[in-house]
Amino acid sequence: MHGAHDVALCMTMQAEAIGQETSQRVPEMLTAPLCDQERLRDAEQLAQEMAVQASAIEAARGNVEHHYAYICTHFQDFMHGCAPRHFRVPALCCQLALLKLLFAHA
């Protein structure tokens, strides 16, 4: 995104370092202040995008926590309902087996 401006900034800094006049080396429209302004705009845009992403993450976290609580509540209710039935099933199976034996001999 910054390719030409980065090159211009680098060339400007190199030219200043060796004492050459920057207007001889870099076109005026690609000088460092323009590059800094563009970078500032890009940084502001990135900061806004990060804020949007942060709010989206927070909303998603809230949704996950809500659904997890819902699932846990209903699972616990299910388990409380199943526990008494779990103990009754073997007794019912035994009674069914006895009934089959009784009816088989009758």
C-alpha positions in Angstrom: 0.0 0.0 0.0 2.9 2.4 0.8 5.3 1.1 -1.8 6.0 4.4 -3.7 5.8 6.5 -0.6 8.1 4.2 1.4 10.7 4.3 -1.4 10.4 8.1 -1.5 10.8 8.4 2.2 13.8 6.1 2.1 15.4 8.0 -0.8 14.7 11.3 1.1 16.5 10.0 4.2 19.4 8.6 2.2 19.8 11.9 0.3 19.7 13.9 3.5 22.2 11.5 5.1 24.7 12.2 2.3 24.0 15.9 2.2 22.2 16.0 -1.2 19.3 18.2 -1.8 16.1 16.1 -1.6 14.4 17.9 -4.5 16.9 16.5 -6.9 16.3 12.9 -5.7 12.6 12.7 -5.0 9.5 14.2 -6.8 7.8 16.8 -4.6 4.5 14.9 -4.4 6.2 11.9 -2.8 8.0 13.8 0.0 7.9 12.6 3.6 5.0 14.8 5.0 2.6 13.3 2.4 3.8 9.9 3.4 3.3 10.7 7.1 -0.2 12.0 6.4 -1.1 8.9 4.5 0.3 6.6 7.2 -1.7 8.6 9.8 -4.9 8.1 7.8 -4.1 4.4 7.5 -3.4 4.1 11.2 -6.7 5.9 12.0 -8.6 3.5 9.7 -6.9 0.5 11.2 -7.8 1.8 14.7 -11.4 2.2 13.7 -11.5 -1.3 12.2 -9.9 -2.7 15.3 -12.6 -1.1 17.5 -15.3 -2.6 15.3 -13.6 -6.0 15.6 -13.3 -5.6 19.3 -17.0 -4.9 19.7 -17.8 -7.8 17.4 -15.7 -10.1 19.5 -17.3 -8.9 22.7 -20.8 -9.5 21.2 -19.8 -13.0 20.1 -18.4 -13.7 23.6 -21.7 -12.6 25.1 -23.6 -14.9 22.7 -21.4 -17.8 23.5 -21.8 -17.3 27.3 -25.6 -16.9 26.9 -25.9 -20.1 24.9 -23.5 -22.0 27.1 -25.6 -21.1 30.2 -28.8 -22.1 28.3 -27.3 -25.5 27.4 -26.0 -26.1 30.9 -29.3 -25.3 32.5 -31.2 -27.6 30.2 -28.7 -30.4 30.4 -28.8 -30.2 34.2 -32.6 -30.4 34.1 -32.4 -33.3 31.7 -30.0 -35.1 34.0 -32.1 -34.5 37.1 -35.1 -36.0 35.2 -33.0 -39.0 33.9 -31.4 -39.9 37.2 -34.6 -41.3 38.9 -35.5 -43.1 35.6 -32.0 -44.6 35.4 -32.5 -46.4 38.7 -36.0 -47.6 37.7 -35.0 -49.1 34.3 -33.2 -52.2 35.7 -36.1 -52.9 38.0 -38.5 -52.6 35.1 -36.4 -55.0 33.0 -36.4 -57.5 35.8 -40.2 -57.2 36.1 -40.6 -57.6 32.3 -38.4 -60.7 32.4 -40.5 -62.2 35.2 -43.7 -61.5 33.3 -42.3 -63.1 30.2 -41.4 -66.2 32.2 -44.8 -66.3 33.8 -46.7 -65.9 30.5 -44.4 -68.4 28.8 -45.3 -71.1 31.3 -48.9 -70.3 31.3 
